[in-house]
């Protein structure tokens, strides 16, 4: 197959064609496709849910391998259940199944689009949970060694929206093993907004189903649940990550914010490892002058959430990146903070 439009395989509905497309329906198929590309010296792009890809208008001059692997196996030991999940399993379907089966540990990750195999790459997280906390190990194909390997959590190099897999093409994730708690109640609610939505105190353990529905409601209100009826969901999710600043950089941000907005307008702050501070990218974007719905063209800021850049129809990746640069440069000029891109950029750079 030639000239396969990648826009059809991404949630942004942007991007030119790949030279060819290969479907991988099993782990063996996936390894074979990757190995063949490596032997032939072909550039390789892995595509599953396509929810975290920004593809160049010119497309991808190589082989795109669509990961369609399926399968979930469970092993129980007391109140713990280990699930071994194929990389191509749709993530939200897995979360829904776990909630229905009384397995706690990933319920706050409801509504996140894409595949299970993609979640460790950027250590997907939301509403106080991260996939790293539930992950036991990853089985992957090591393209350098030409063999499959098992990497435990410690070797995955997890950080905030990062891992040893992000920015590296060495490992192709084949499956992941998660350890969850067999219980009808969710893990303790750690996120204030979620606790408020549920009407409980932080630390409470509401029913799993209630937590899933609350998370889905919050995400829908932000256009963060893929829905054909919601034009604000035609995005790659959050386009920028929340900045993590050292003490000096955060103090400078506070100074600039006070000068620009007045003394009562302090940037949000949450503790981060090593004495650092995490702040809100959405807060910075909005107060740099880019509100919800910003942009008059075919691409713009979501009308529901300033972290999502949406394709309103007929847009191009070039236009999307022009808008992203405008936001990034505006925040840097206003507050001295450079926002980092969350999705994977294919054939383009910000």
C-alpha positions, 0 to 999 in steps of 0.5 A: 500500500502506498501514500497512506494518509496518516491524518486518518489515523490521528485524533488531530486529523492532520498529517500527510501520507506515509510511504507505506503502511503495515498492519501488525495484529500480533507481537510476532507481526510487530517484531517482524515489521520493525525488523524488516524496516531496520534491515531495509534501512527504512524510517519507522513510525509506530501508530496505534491510537494516534492520540499523541501524534503531530505529523508533518503536512509532507507526511512520513517518508518511511513505513508506518506500522499500525499496532493492532495487537490485542489480549489481556491476561490476568493472574491473581495473588490475594488482593492483587491482580497482575494484568499483562496487556498487549500494546495495541489494546485501547487504553480506555477500554482496558480502564473500563474493564478494570473498573467493571471487574473491581480492579483499582489503580488506573481508574483516574486514567479514564477517558485517555485515548490511545493504546496501552502500549503508549502509556508508559512512553510519557508516563501518562497521568491524570487526576493524581494517578500515573501509569508508572505507579501501577506498572510492574514491567514492560516487554519490548523488542530491543532494536539494537540487540535484535531481541525481546527484553523485559524491563522492570519499573526501575529500568523504565526511567519514569519521571513527570510525563517522561520515561526512558522510552520517550525520545528514544527509538530503541525499544518497541513496547510489545506488552505491559504488566500492571498490578492492581488492587482487587477492591470495589473502591478506588485508590485514595482520591488525591486530586482536589478537583476530582474530590470536589466533583465527587463531593468527598474529602481528599483521601476518600475511597469512593466506589470505582464506578463513581470515580470513573464517571467523575473523571469522564465528566471532568474530561468531557467538560475540557474536550478531553474525551474523543467524541465525534460530536465534540469539535473540541476533542479534535486535538492531541490532548494537552499540547504543553506539559506543566512546567517544573521549575527550580526554586529560583525560576519559580521565584522569578515567575512569581515576580513577573506575575506580580508585575504583570497581573498584580500582587494578588495573582500568584501562579499555581504551585505544587511540590515536585521532586528535588525541591522543585515546583510544578506550575500550570501551563494553562494558567500561564497561557491564559494570563499571557493573553491566549484565552479559550477559543483563541485563534480565528483560523482553521486551528485554534485553542480549544473553547474548553481548555487552553492546553488543547490545540484543535483542528476546526476542520481543514487545518494544516500541521503548519498552521497548528505549529504556528499557533503553538509557537505563538503561545510558547513565545508569548508565555516566554515573553510574559513570564520567562518560562518556556513551555515543553511540547507533550505530543510526539512531533513527526517530521516537524519541530517547534 
